[in-house]
Amino acid sequence: MCGIIGATGGDDVVAVLLDGLERLEYRGYDSAGVVLQAGGELWRARAARGTRSLDDLRQVVEGAEGAPSHSQAGIGHTRWATHGHPTELNAHPHLDCTGRVAVVHNGIIENYRELAAKAAANGHVFSSDTDTEVFAHLVEDELSAGCSLAEAVRATLRTIRGAFAVVVVCAGEPGTLVAARRVSPLVVGLGDGEDSGYVASDIAAILGRTRRLWTLDDDQVVEVRPGSMRVTTLAGKQIEPTALSVDWDLQAAEKGGFDDFMSKEMHEQPRAVGDTLLGRMTADGTFVLDELRIDPEVLAEAERIVVVACGSSYHAGLVAKHAIERWARLGCEVDIASEFRYRDPVLDERTLVVGISQSGETIDTLQALREARQWGAKVLVVANVVDSSMAREADGVLYTHAGPEIGVAATKTHLAQLVAMEVLALYLAQLRGKLSPADARLLFADLAALPGLLETTLAREADVARVARRFAEVRDFFFLGRHVGLPVALEGALKLKEIAYARAEGYPAGELKHGPIALIEPGTVVMAVATRTPLWEKVMDNVAEVRARGATVVVVANDGHAAAAEAADEVLWVPETHPLFAPVLDIVPLQQFAYHVAKLRGCDVDRPRNLAKTVTVE
């Protein structure tokens, strides 16, 4: 959730920090701050005004009396409050008692209370309510005992429990950044001219400044100086870090002429789907998933699939359940990752656990996968970020190729997940002898047609915008669906909640009579996914039930389906495709509907309140 940027060397450390923090805004934050190292001293500026904090911080840094004109190094942070209110006192970076050590931190220090109590007993004075500040005081103690900054950080980390990405600077070691990670992501970069160095919690923060990138594994510590780095274990043993290959460019992380990132990324969905499908099938009708790394025989012998995910990724998993059970004839469960490891799951070596996460850093899903491995299950990850924490720890990985997604609400990454999971289902079916090459070619042809159909769907945005204007002030929405239409309904409701702050609930349409229908009354808007999936006739019966009770009905329907149009007040038309691929198209008008309602309500679609792009705290 929080964002970290650190820089050393180069001509303008301040610009690197502020630009990097701006690129990390999409992760969500409520305060921001920087520390600059100059002339053997540290200078700090912080601001806490929600999503305006970074604007305030830039004004302070660029206009404050006493701000250093040139910095040897610096660290910056956008904070999402966990311990302590979102105030300036709780904003990062945090200092030690001497003001000569500064730290920024993502994650949670689980044993900070006992560490802080011990530090206070030894005379340390705390100025914030955060768990992070204790780190600065512990480093202060180690430095006073004669340690170097790197030694002090390693010693401190050996006392800490929890998840973290941390960067520390010290006034006494000019031009040096010391950083480490456990669970939370962190990347390291060296300037192409070998006169600068960077650390960041997200590649986007330093993209465009260098392509010489490395990633750290858990409990690795890096010392970064201009043009050089040294990576060690917590015990101090020097090791070689893992190089990182990135094919994104800076333009991909900018708006490209659109009003906001969400609009841009919705229009990038045809390319995201096409790129995710690229190279997945050979001419003879065989699916190819080279990056999986798992022995195909192991996959063929799996007796059960368990999908773990959160939010939009969870909805992609619900669609995948239908595809896996239909084609591979394997039992498939889908679990909310945050609940999975707390219910004593029954797993063994014949279970394949699939974790879906756009970032590959979602803490709940990562911990669920770790739980699965402890029980001997094979773990496969579907992620959009190369070499993410989940990808590195898994037995195998299936990458989506959506490119960077800046908007907090998942759009193109969700569609890429849907098609990746469909391909995985077909691949498993082929391994198990349930799908012939001829049938595989036909199904893949339907998948390959989706980018063109998405272009057609996106081109109808004006019609969706008109419907959104009609219902922009409505308070209550119900989204209904059955079969693969249910995950679409759930995702449509989630989008409306996330960015338009509307009361939107998704339900299996068949559950209406078991309670929810009591809430249907005149003025209620029901959004029904009624494309020609196996149960569309039953969905239309449910539509009739709510209309009879005064609801206004909007249906998502296939082109030319006159019966759907006659049964509804408004129709969002989509092209027809194979029923199990329909969610890829059906969700698009619901994304657009949520987008336009949000814009009409004056909401920030890229940075919805209280939400973050990458959830790295349980």
Residue pairs with C-beta under 8 A, 6 or more apart in sequence:
1 27
1 28
1 29
1 80
1 106
1 612
1 613
1 614
1 615
1 616
1 617
2 27
2 29
2 77
2 78
2 79
2 80
2 92
2 105
2 106
2 201
2 616
3 20
3 21
3 24
3 25
3 27
3 29
3 77
3 78
3 106
3 200
3 201
3 202
3 205
4 24
4 75
4 76
4 77
4 104
4 105
4 106
4 165
4 167
4 186
4 199
4 200
4 201
4 205
5 16
5 17
5 20
5 21
5 24
5 75
5 76
5 77
5 198
5 199
5 200
5 201
5 205
5 206
6 17
6 73
6 74
6 75
6 76
6 104
6 167
6 169
6 177
6 179
6 198
6 199
6 200
6 224
7 13
7 16
7 17
7 20
7 73
7 74
7 177
7 196
7 197
7 198
8 72
8 73
8 74
8 175
8 176
8 177
8 196
8 197
8 198
8 224
8 225
8 226
9 72
9 73
9 175
9 191
9 195
9 196
9 197
9 225
9 226
9 227
10 16
10 191
10 195
10 196
10 226
13 36
13 71
13 72
13 73
13 74
14 34
14 36
14 61
14 62
14 71
14 74
16 74
16 198
16 206
16 209
17 34
17 36
17 74
17 75
17 76
18 34
18 54
18 57
18 58
18 61
18 76
20 76
20 200
20 205
20 206
21 32
21 34
21 54
21 57
21 76
21 77
21 78
21 205
22 54
23 202
23 204
23 205
23 207
23 253
24 78
24 200
24 201
24 202
24 204
24 205
25 51
25 54
25 78
25 607
26 261
26 406
26 407
26 408
26 606
26 607
26 613
27 78
27 80
27 201
27 202
27 612
27 613
27 614
28 80
28 408
28 607
28 610
28 611
28 612
28 613
29 51
29 53
29 54
29 78
29 79
29 80
29 612
30 48
30 50
30 51
30 53
30 79
30 80
30 81
30 86
31 46
31 47
31 48
31 49
31 53
31 78
31 79
31 81
31 86
31 87
31 88
31 90
31 91
31 92
32 46
32 47
32 48
32 53
32 54
32 56
32 57
32 76
32 77
32 78
32 79
32 91
33 44
33 45
33 46
33 47
33 57
33 76
33 77
33 79
33 91
33 92
33 93
34 44
34 45
34 46
34 57
34 61
34 74
34 75
34 76
34 77
34 93
35 42
35 43
35 44
35 74
35 75
35 76
35 93
35 95
35 102
35 104
35 169
36 42
36 43
36 44
36 67
36 68
36 71
36 73
36 74
37 71
37 72
37 73
37 74
37 169
37 171
37 174
37 175
38 68
38 70
38 71
38 72
39 68
40 171
40 172
40 174
41 100
41 171
42 95
42 99
42 100
42 101
42 102
42 169
42 171
43 66
43 67
43 68
44 93
44 95
44 102
45 57
45 60
45 61
45 64
45 67
46 57
46 88
46 91
46 92
46 93
47 53
47 54
47 56
47 57
47 60
47 88
47 91
48 86
48 87
48 88
48 90
48 91
49 56
50 86
51 604
51 607
53 78
53 91
54 78
60 67
61 67
72 174
72 175
73 169
73 174
73 175
73 176
73 177
74 169
75 93
75 102
75 103
75 104
75 167
75 168
75 169
75 177
76 93
76 104
77 91
77 92
77 93
77 104
77 105
79 86
79 90
79 91
79 92
80 612
80 617
81 90
82 108
82 131
82 617
83 90
83 108
83 112
83 129
83 130
83 131
83 132
84 90
84 128
84 129
84 130
85 129
89 127
89 128
89 129
90 128
90 129
90 130
92 103
92 104
92 105
92 130
92 132
93 102
93 103
93 104
94 102
94 103
94 104
94 105
94 128
94 130
94 132
94 133
94 135
94 136
95 101
95 102
95 127
95 136
96 124
96 136
96 137
96 139
96 140
97 124
97 125
97 137
97 140
98 140
99 171
100 140
100 170
100 171
100 172
101 136
101 139
101 140
101 143
101 168
101 169
101 170
101 171
102 136
102 168
102 169
102 170
103 132
103 133
103 135
103 136
103 139
103 166
103 167
103 168
104 132
104 166
104 167
105 132
105 135
105 164
105 165
105 166
105 167
106 164
106 165
106 166
106 184
106 201
106 616
107 162
107 163
107 164
107 165
107 182
107 183
107 184
107 616
107 617
108 131
108 162
108 163
108 164
108 617
108 618
109 115
109 131
109 132
109 134
109 135
109 160
109 161
109 162
109 164
110 161
110 162
111 159
111 160
111 161
111 162
112 131
112 132
112 134
112 162
115 134
115 138
115 159
115 160
116 126
116 133
116 134
116 137
119 126
119 134
119 137
119 138
119 141
120 126
122 141
124 137
124 140
126 133
126 134
126 137
127 133
135 156
135 160
135 166
135 168
136 168
138 155
138 156
138 159
139 149
139 152
139 153
139 156
139 168
139 170
142 151
142 152
142 153
142 155
142 156
143 149
143 152
143 170
143 172
147 155
148 173
149 168
149 169
149 170
149 172
149 173
149 176
149 178
149 223
150 178
150 221
150 223
150 230
150 232
151 236
153 166
153 168
153 178
153 180
153 221
154 180
154 221
154 232
154 234
154 235
154 236
157 166
157 180
157 182
157 219
157 221
157 234
158 234
162 182
163 182
163 183
163 184
163 363
163 616
163 617
164 180
164 181
164 182
164 183
164 184
165 179
165 180
165 181
165 182
165 184
165 185
165 186
165 201
166 179
166 180
166 181
167 177
167 178
167 179
167 199
168 177
168 178
168 179
169 176
169 177
169 178
170 176
175 225
175 226
176 223
176 224
176 225
177 197
177 199
177 223
177 224
177 225
178 221
178 222
178 223
178 224
179 186
179 188
179 199
179 216
179 221
179 222
179 224
180 186
180 216
180 219
180 220
180 221
180 222
181 216
181 217
181 218
181 219
181 220
182 218
182 219
183 218
183 363
183 366
183 389
183 616
184 201
184 361
184 363
184 616
185 201
185 202
185 215
185 359
185 361
185 388
185 389
185 614
185 616
186 199
186 200
186 201
186 215
186 216
187 199
187 200
187 201
187 202
187 203
187 206
187 213
187 214
187 215
187 216
187 244
188 197
188 198
188 199
188 213
188 214
188 215
188 216
188 222
188 224
188 229
188 231
188 241
189 197
189 198
189 199
189 200
189 206
189 209
189 210
189 212
189 213
189 214
190 196
190 197
190 198
190 210
190 212
190 224
190 227
190 228
190 229
191 197
191 198
191 209
191 210
191 212
191 226
191 227
192 210
192 211
192 212
193 227
194 226
194 227
195 226
195 227
196 209
196 210
196 226
196 227
197 224
197 225
197 226
197 227
197 228
197 229
198 205
198 206
198 209
198 210
198 224
199 222
199 224
200 206
202 614
203 213
203 244
203 246
203 248
203 385
203 404
204 253
204 404
204 406
206 213
207 246
207 248
207 249
207 250
207 253
208 249
208 250
211 246
213 243
213 244
213 246
214 229
214 231
214 241
214 242
214 243
214 244
215 241
215 242
215 244
215 387
215 392
216 222
216 231
216 241
216 242
217 242
217 392
219 233
219 234
220 231
220 232
220 233
220 239
220 241
221 231
221 232
221 233
221 234
222 229
222 230
222 231
222 232
222 241
223 229
223 230
223 231
223 232
229 241
230 238
231 238
231 239
231 240
231 241
232 238
232 239
233 239
242 387
242 392
244 386
244 387
245 386
246 386
248 403
248 404
252 403
252 404
253 404
253 406
255 261
255 264
256 264
257 264
258 264
258 267
260 407
260 605
260 606
261 405
261 406
261 407
261 606
262 407
262 409
262 411
262 499
262 595
262 605
262 606
263 595
263 605
265 405
265 406
265 407
265 411
265 412
266 411
266 412
266 458
266 588
266 591
266 592
266 595
267 458
268 402
268 403
268 412
269 411
269 412
269 415
269 454
269 458
269 588
270 450
270 451
270 452
270 454
270 455
270 458
271 403
271 451
272 400
272 401
272 402
272 403
272 412
272 413
272 415
272 416
273 415
273 416
273 419
273 450
273 451
273 454
273 584
274 451
275 401
275 402
275 403
275 416
276 400
276 401
276 402
276 416
276 419
276 420
276 423
277 419
277 423
277 444
277 447
277 448
277 450
278 401
279 288
280 287
280 288
280 289
280 423
280 444
281 287
281 288
281 440
281 441
281 444
282 288
284 437
285 436
285 437
285 438
285 440
285 441
285 444
286 430
286 437
286 440
287 423
287 426
287 427
287 430
287 440
287 444
289 398
289 423
289 424
289 427
291 396
291 397
291 398
291 399
292 299
292 380
292 396
292 397
292 398
293 395
293 396
293 397
294 378
294 380
294 395
294 396
296 431
298 378
299 352
299 378
299 427
299 428
299 431
300 428
300 431
300 432
301 350
302 330
302 350
302 351
302 352
302 378
302 428
303 330
303 331
303 350
303 351
304 330
304 331
304 332
304 333
304 350
304 351
304 352
305 324
305 328
305 330
305 331
305 332
305 333
305 351
305 352
305 353
305 354
305 428
306 332
306 333
306 334
306 335
306 345
306 347
306 351
306 352
306 353
306 354
306 372
306 377
307 317
307 320
307 321
307 332
307 333
307 334
307 335
307 353
307 354
307 355
307 356
308 317
308 334
308 335
308 336
308 337
308 340
308 353
308 354
308 355
308 356
308 365
308 368
308 369
308 372
309 316
309 317
309 334
309 336
309 337
309 355
309 356
309 357
309 365
310 336
310 337
310 338
310 357
310 362
310 364
310 365
310 615
311 410
311 494
312 358
312 409
312 410
312 413
312 414
312 417
312 491
312 494
313 356
313 357
313 358
313 362
313 365
313 410
313 414
313 417
314 334
314 336
314 337
314 356
315 414
315 487
315 488
315 490
315 491
315 494
316 356
316 414
316 417
316 418
316 421
316 487
317 334
317 354
317 356
317 421
318 334
318 486
318 487
318 490
319 418
319 421
319 422
319 484
319 487
319 580
319 583
320 332
320 334
320 354
320 418
320 421
320 422
320 424
320 425
321 332
321 333
321 334
322 483
322 484
322 580
323 421
323 422
323 425
323 426
323 580
324 330
324 332
324 424
324 425
324 428
325 331
325 332
326 425
326 580
327 425
327 426
327 428
327 429
327 434
327 435
328 425
328 428
328 429
328 432
328 434
329 429
329 432
329 434
330 428
330 432
335 345
335 368
337 355
337 362
337 364
337 365
337 367
337 368
338 364
338 368
338 618
340 368
340 371
341 367
341 368
341 370
341 371
345 371
345 372
345 375
347 353
347 372
347 375
347 376
347 377
348 375
348 376
348 377
349 376
349 377
349 378
351 372
351 375
351 377
351 378
352 377
352 378
352 379
352 380
353 368
353 369
353 372
353 377
353 378
353 379
353 380
354 379
354 380
354 381
354 382
354 421
354 424
355 365
355 366
355 368
355 369
355 379
355 380
355 381
355 382
355 390
355 394
356 365
356 381
356 382
356 383
356 417
356 421
357 365
357 366
357 381
357 382
357 383
357 388
357 390
358 383
358 384
358 385
358 400
358 402
358 405
358 410
358 413
358 414
358 417
359 383
359 384
359 385
359 388
359 613
359 614
360 381
360 383
360 384
360 385
360 388
360 389
360 390
360 391
361 385
361 388
361 389
361 390
361 614
361 616
362 390
362 614
362 615
362 616
363 615
363 616
363 617
363 618
364 615
364 618
365 390
366 389
366 390
366 393
367 618
369 379
369 381
369 390
369 393
369 394
370 393
372 379
373 379
373 393
378 395
378 396
379 393
379 394
379 395
379 396
380 394
380 395
380 396
380 397
380 398
380 424
381 388
381 390
381 391
381 394
381 396
381 397
381 398
382 397
382 398
382 399
382 400
382 417
382 420
382 421
382 424
383 390
383 391
383 397
383 399
383 400
384 399
384 400
384 401
384 402
384 405
384 413
384 416
384 417
385 391
386 399
390 397
391 397
391 399
398 420
398 423
398 424
399 420
400 413
400 416
400 417
400 419
400 420
401 416
402 412
402 413
402 415
402 416
403 412
405 411
405 412
405 413
405 613
406 606
406 613
407 605
407 606
408 498
408 606
408 607
408 608
408 611
408 612
408 613
409 495
409 498
409 499
409 594
409 605
409 608
409 611
411 591
414 491
414 587
415 454
415 584
415 587
415 588
418 583
418 584
419 447
419 450
419 581
419 584
422 447
422 580
422 581
423 447
426 435
426 440
426 443
426 444
429 435
430 437
430 440
435 443
443 578
446 577
446 578
446 581
447 581
449 577
450 577
450 581
450 584
450 585
453 574
453 575
453 577
453 585
454 584
454 585
454 588
456 575
457 574
457 575
457 585
457 588
457 589
458 588
458 592
460 572
460 573
460 589
461 592
463 572
463 573
464 572
464 589
464 592
464 593
464 596
465 592
465 596
467 554
467 570
467 572
467 593
468 592
468 593
468 595
468 596
468 597
468 600
469 596
469 600
470 570
471 477
471 525
471 552
471 554
471 597
472 596
472 597
472 600
472 601
474 502
474 523
474 525
475 502
475 503
475 523
476 503
476 519
476 523
476 524
476 525
477 493
477 496
477 502
477 503
477 504
477 505
477 524
477 525
477 526
477 527
478 504
478 505
478 506
478 507
478 516
478 519
478 520
478 524
478 525
478 526
478 527
478 546
478 551
479 489
479 490
479 492
479 493
479 496
479 504
479 505
479 506
479 507
479 526
479 527
479 528
479 529
479 590
480 489
480 506
480 507
480 508
480 509
480 512
480 526
480 527
480 528
480 529
480 539
480 542
480 543
480 546
481 487
481 488
481 489
481 490
481 506
481 508
481 509
481 528
481 529
481 539
482 508
482 509
482 510
482 533
482 535
482 538
482 539
482 542
483 533
483 534
483 535
483 579
484 533
484 579
484 580
484 582
484 583
485 509
485 529
485 530
485 531
485 533
485 535
485 536
485 539
485 582
485 583
485 586
486 506
486 508
486 509
486 529
487 583
488 529
488 556
488 582
488 583
488 586
488 587
488 590
489 506
489 507
489 509
489 527
489 528
489 529
490 506
491 506
491 587
491 590
492 504
492 506
492 527
492 529
492 587
492 590
492 591
492 593
492 594
493 504
493 505
493 506
493 527
494 504
494 506
495 590
495 591
495 594
495 595
496 502
496 504
496 590
496 593
496 594
496 597
497 503
497 504
498 594
498 608
498 611
499 594
499 595
499 598
499 603
499 605
499 608
500 594
500 597
500 598
500 601
500 603
501 598
501 601
501 603
501 608
501 609
502 597
505 516
507 516
509 528
509 538
509 539
509 542
510 538
510 542
512 520
512 542
512 545
512 546
513 545
517 545
517 546
517 549
520 526
520 546
520 549
520 550
520 551
521 549
521 550
521 551
522 550
522 551
523 550
523 552
524 546
524 550
524 551
524 552
525 551
525 552
525 553
525 554
526 543
526 546
526 551
526 552
526 553
526 554
527 554
527 555
527 556
527 590
527 593
528 539
528 542
528 543
528 553
528 554
528 555
528 556
528 568
529 539
529 555
529 556
529 586
530 536
530 539
530 540
530 543
530 555
530 556
530 557
530 561
530 564
530 568
531 556
531 557
531 558
531 561
531 574
531 576
531 579
531 582
531 585
531 586
532 558
532 561
532 576
532 579
532 582
533 579
533 582
534 579
540 563
540 564
540 567
543 553
543 555
543 567
543 568
544 567
546 553
547 553
547 567
552 569
552 570
553 567
553 568
553 569
553 570
554 568
554 569
554 570
554 571
554 572
555 564
555 565
555 567
555 568
555 570
555 571
555 572
556 571
556 572
556 574
556 586
556 589
556 590
557 564
557 565
557 568
557 571
557 572
557 573
557 574
558 564
558 573
558 574
558 575
558 576
559 573
559 574
559 575
559 576
564 571
565 571
572 589
572 590
572 593
573 589
574 582
574 585
574 586
574 588
574 589
575 585
576 582
577 584
577 585
595 605
598 605
599 605
